[in-house]
C-alpha cells in the first residue's frame, strides 16, 4: 500500500518545500526537467542549471528496497525515509503506487480527469471507497466546473505577452528557435478577444446576471474560432508557454504561479470527447464592482462561469473504466434516496446504522423558546432583532452553566456568529454585566477564525482552556460547514454537548444556488411528465443541504461507545416533522421537543448528573500521582487480587473488593472497575482462560457464557443475585442480606456481574446460599459435607459432575497448581507492559475459544515473551496449554531457543520449572 499526497506534505527540498500551491509544483517540475536535460545534454549549457538531488535517489533507493509498502506506511514515514536516506518522498509514492494493492489518495486525484490520467492504475474490477462521502456531490460538481474572472483573464493576457518577449530575446541572443513568438502572439490575441466578448454580454440585472443553457459555451467560443479542432492546438501552445514561463521564473529566482494553465484546463473540460454532457451545465456571466486590488482601474469585474449541476457526470466515468465496486461511507449521507439521485447511481446496497451507544448516553432536544419565552428562529425575519440575540445569549449562559467541560456552539453563518457575539459583548443588564461576561464566568470562549491559517491555533487554544482548572471548561463558537464541523473528534470531555442555533441554509441570492434550484425544478418537471416518477426538486435539495450540514456538526460529539453527550437544537423549525425526518437516523429516537425552557434545564441537568455515574471513559488521575506511577500501582493492585484468588474462583475476589471494612460500597465498585480496566480484561473471563492444561473444568453445564453471570430481569424484579462460587450454581443472595454497613442497590449488582445470556439455563439443583463475604474454601468445605439432592436425575447428574470437579480440585491442590498459576501471573505482570499484558490475555482467549489457528496463538506468545529475561515465562506457559499441542509448542520453543546464548538454556529451565513427576521425562 501507499499514500499519495501533495508536494506541500511530502517535499523535503530546502528551497521548494518553503513554497506553496502552484509555485511549488512549478519549481519542482523545473528542477526535475533540468535533471532530465542534463542527462540528455551533459556537456551543453544545461549542465550548470540547479537540480534536485532527492529526485536522483528515488530509483536507486526503490531498487534496493523493493519491499517498501509491504507493511503499512504513511506520509510521515515517507518523509522520514527521505530525510534519512535522501530519496524524494513525493516521487517515491508516485513510483510505488504503480504496483500497490491498496492506494490512499484525496478525492480530487480520482474525480479530476487530469489527476486521474496521471495515475497508473488498473481500474478494471477495482474497489473505490470514498470515506466521508457527504461532500462527494459538491466535489464532483466543482471538479466539472470552472470560473474565469476578469482578474484571472487579465493575468493570462499579461503572461502571453511575457512569452512573446522571452522567446524574442532568446532568438536574438542564441538563435534559439524552440519557441515561436508568433504562436504566443496568436494566444494573446485570442485572450483579448475573449475578454472583449465577455464584456459585450448583455446583463440587464446585476442580481440575476446573464444565464444561458450549457451548449451556449460552444457558440461563444466559436466566435473566437475556438472549436474542437482548433482547441487541441491552442492547448499545445498554452503548455509550451507554461514551460517557457517556468524556466524563466527559475532563472530569475521567481516563484510565481503560471495562470495560463487554467485556460488550458478550461478548454480540456469544455471539449472533452463529445458535447453530450453540456446539457447538464449552465453558462452564467455575473458582474460586480471591481476592487482596487484587481487592477482594473474602476472597470466592472465580470466572471464567466460554466457550472455543472449533475455531479453524476464524474461518477459515470468510473463505470466506463469498468470499476468493480463503489462504496460511499459517511455518518451523514441521509437521506440516501436523494443522495443516490444526485450521483446518478443506483446503489442497490444501502446501510444506515444506529449508534453504538445506549439511550442513557444521549440527550437530544429541540429548544423552541428561550428563558423568557421568546421564540428561537434564525431566519432573516428575526435573526437581526435585539430580542432574538439577547434571548439566545441568555440561553447560552444557562447551557454554559449546566454542561460540564467542553461545549460546541454552531451558527448558520459567520455573519450571524459575528452579530450575536457583538451584541453579547455590548448589551448589558442593570448591573452592567454583559451576556458575554456571564458566559465567560462559566466557560472560557474560543471563536472559530475565518482565516484557515489561524485554525490550528484556535484548536490549541480550546484544548488549553479545557485543561484550565480555574473554570468549568471551554466553549467553542463555530459555524456549520466550517472546519470545526468537518471531521474533528471532540470525544469525552472535549465535547459534552453541541448546540445548533439555526438552519444553515445557503444564501438564496447566491447565483449558483439559485440556478441549481432552477435546474432541478426544470429537470423534475420533465421527468415527471415523461415517466411519472418522483425526483428531487430544487426546494428539497436546498433543505437537505442545510440538514446535512447540521448532521455533520452534531456528529462532533459522542465519538465512541463509552462516550455521552447532549445535542441541543435552538430553533423552533427543528420541531417540524419534515425537519426531524432528515436528522441522522441515530438521533431521531431520542429527539424530544420541549415547550418550556425550564423543562430543558431540569432534564439536561439531570442527564449530566447521571452521566457522571456512567463511569469514566479514561482513568481519573489523582493530582498527587503521575500517569506512569498510577498505571503501575493499579496494575500491581490488580495482579495482587488475581494472585490471592484461586484461578477458577471469582467470589474471593468479590469478597476482597466488597469487604465490610473497605468503606463505601460504591467507591469499592469503582475501584473494582478500575482494576479490571487496568488488566485489560474482565476478571471472570481472565480467570477462566488462565488455567493449567491438566486442570478439570469446574463447570458441570456446557454453557459458553462467563462464569460470573446475571439475569437483569431477575435482579430488577426479584432482587436476587446470581453468582458462581466455583460450582456454576444459582445462589439466592438477597440484597438486604449483605453487610449492613454497605448495602448495594440493584444497579451496583448489575455493575458487578457479567451479562446473562437470553437462553434459559437448565436447573442444576438447589444448594445452600452463599454470602458474597463467604470465602471459597469455607463454602467448598460446607458443600462437601452436604448431601447431594436426589430429587431429579438432572440434579444427580450435575452432582456427579461437581464431585468430579472437586476431585480435580483436590488433585490440583496436591500439585500446587493454584500457587504456580498465581505465581506465573504475578511474574507475567512484572515483566510485561499493560499493552503487552492485554495482548497476552487476548492470546489466551484465542487459545481457549479456538477463534484463530493455534500456530498464530503460539507465534503471538513467542513474540510477547521474546528475549532472555522472558524466556523462562515462555517455557512455563506450556503448563497452561492442552497436552495435545505440547509437541507443536516445543517446536516454537526450540526455534526461540536458538536465539539464546546458552545451548542448554531451554533444557535447564524446563527441568527447573517442571513438577517433580515430569522432570525426569
Secondary structure, DSSP 8 states (H G I E B T S, - for coil): -EE---HHHH---TTGGG--HHHHHHHHHHHHHHHHHHHHSTTSGGGGS---HHHHTHHHHHHH-TTTTSS---HHHHHHHHHHH---HHHHHHHHTTT-S-EE--HHHHHSHHHHHT-----TT-EEEEETGGGHHHHHHHHT-EEEEHHHHHHHHHHHHHHHHHHHHHHHHH---SS-HHHHHHHHHHHHHHHHHHHTS--S-TTT-EEEETTHHHHHHHTTT--HHHHHHHHHHHHHHHHHHHHHHHHHT-----SHHHHHHHHHHHTSS-SGGGGGEEEEEEEEE--GGGTSTT-EEEEEEEEE--THHHHHHHHHTT-SEEEEE-TT--SHHHHHHHHT-----------SS-GGGEEEEEE-B-TTS-B---STTTTTSHHHHHHHHHHHHHHHHHS-EEEEEEES-HHHHHHHHHHHHH-B-TTS-BHHHHHHHHSEEEE--SSGGGHHHHHHHHHHHHH-TTSSEEEEEEETTSSTTSS----GGG-SEEEE-S-----TT-HHHHHHHHHHHHHHHHHHHHH------HHHHHHHHHHHHHHHHHTTS--STT--EEEEE-SGGGGSHHHHTTS-HHHHTTEEEES-HHHHHHHHHHHHHHHGGG--SS----TTS-HHHHHHHHHHHHHHHHHHS-TT--HHHHHHHT-GGG--HHHHHHHHHHHHHHHTS-HHHHHHH---TT-----SS---S-SSB--HHHHHHH-EE---SSS-----EEGGGS-TTS---HHHHHHHSB---SS------------TTS-HHHHHHHHHHS----SSHHHHHHHHHHHHHHHHHHHHHHTTHHHHHHHHHHHHHHHS-HHHHHHHHHHHHHHHHT-S-HHHHHHHHHHHT-STTTHHHHHHGGGGS-GGGHHHHHHHHHHHHTTSS-TTHHHHHHHHHS-HHHH--
